Amino acid sequence: LTAPSVRLLSYTPEPEAVVARAGRTCYDSHHLSSPDADARLIRALIRRGHESVLEHASLTFEIVCSRVVSHELVRHRLTSVSQRSQRYVREDELRYFTPPEVADPAAQREYDAAMIAAWSYYGMLLKRGVSKQLARYVLPNACLTTMVVTANLREWRHIIKLRAAPDCQPEMQEIARGILAVVREAAPWAVEDVA
Ligand SMILES: Cc1cc2nc3c(=O)[nH]c(=O)nc-3n(C[C@H](O)[C@H](O)[C@H](O)COP(=O)(O)OP(=O)(O)OC[C@H]3O[C@@H](n4cnc5c(N)ncnc54)[C@H](O)[C@@H]3O)c2cc1C
């Protein structure tokens, strides 16, 4: 695999309505609600940093990526994460991420050889009766993993801002941009100020 995948599993229906309702509750201004006025209100709240209202809408993604990047994602403490377990699931398949930046054919051959060797020793250890939770120590960071990640709009904004930045791990940037594309569809007003 040379590109991580990001798939939307579910999101709060009518996120704009619930966020606007939360905002209007603060000011007891429900009588002023209309689609246009609500959109203006939400923009103003975000501008002012009154972002807690964004916490009432959430999105859940299924992400397939390397363990390099899953480790970075789980540092975001306000997410809820379920991740494929290497304690309970055998890594039978040679499934790993190859950064497209490893472009040189000789480097690619060495990269692939390292993966094949790691998986081969993993298999040998299992055959000797070593448990999955111990044999996995020899597996590489490039090993693919699947995670289901839920977070609210405030936290996704934060993650996108940090992780789509050009100094981040390229695979991570790709995930952040994938999430941004989905949020732009589901709740465009939540990321208008995000590059
Ligand atoms: C370019 C880059 C390089 C990095 N390099 C390293 C590195 O070399 N080593 C390393 O260990 N990490 C590194 N990190 C990870 C980084 O330090 C954070 O752990 C990670 O980005 C999670 O972000 P966060 O803590 O802002 O957000 P989250 O955990 O997503 O939390 C969201 C926000 O909630 C608030 N919050 C959450 N928990 C607390 C708390 N306990 N106290 C106060 N406020 C809280 C903060 O405002 C925080 O920004 C790097 C991250 C980036 C983007």
The ligand as a Gaussian input file, in Angstrom:
#p B3LYP/6-31G(d) Opt

LIG

0 1
 C        4.718000      18.450000      13.686000
 C        4.563000      17.655000      14.966000
 C        5.671000      17.099000      15.571000
 C        5.554000      16.381000      16.749000
 N        6.672000      15.848000      17.323000
 C        6.566000      15.158000      18.467000
 C        7.718000      14.593000      19.120000
 O        8.822000      14.716000      18.612000
 N        7.560000      13.908000      20.266000
 C        6.336000      13.767000      20.872000
 O        6.239000      13.150000      21.933000
 N        5.227000      14.301000      20.288000
 C        5.307000      14.977000      19.130000
 N        4.185000      15.495000      18.551000
 C        2.874000      15.240000      19.177000
 C        2.349000      16.475000      19.958000
 O        3.205000      16.843000      20.997000
 C        0.947000      16.180000      20.536000
 O        1.041000      15.128000      21.492000
 C       -0.049000      15.731000      19.504000
 O        0.018000      16.560000      18.357000
 C       -1.456000      15.793000      20.099000
 O       -1.863000      17.140000      20.079000
 P       -2.495000      17.936000      21.297000
 O       -1.829000      17.540000      22.556000
 O       -2.560000      19.386000      20.944000
 O       -3.969000      17.535000      21.151000
 P       -5.090000      16.566000      21.696000
 O       -4.594000      15.478000      22.560000
 O       -5.790000      16.233000      20.443000
 O       -5.933000      17.544000      22.572000
 C       -6.621000      18.654000      22.004000
 C       -6.394000      19.889000      22.862000
 O       -6.973000      19.650000      24.151000
 C       -6.165000      20.291000      25.120000
 N       -5.638000      19.267000      26.025000
 C       -5.726000      17.913000      25.880000
 N       -5.165000      17.298000      26.922000
 C       -4.700000      18.277000      27.730000
 C       -3.998000      18.266000      28.969000
 N       -3.666000      17.147000      29.603000
 N       -3.701000      19.450000      29.525000
 C       -4.033000      20.625000      28.937000
 N       -4.675000      20.712000      27.744000
 C       -5.004000      19.535000      27.170000
 C       -5.049000      21.040000      24.402000
 O       -5.481000      22.349000      24.123000
 C       -4.934000      20.242000      23.127000
 O       -4.358000      21.005000      22.065000
 C        4.273000      16.206000      17.359000
 C        3.145000      16.756000      16.728000
 C        3.282000      17.464000      15.559000
 C        2.040000      18.032000      14.894000

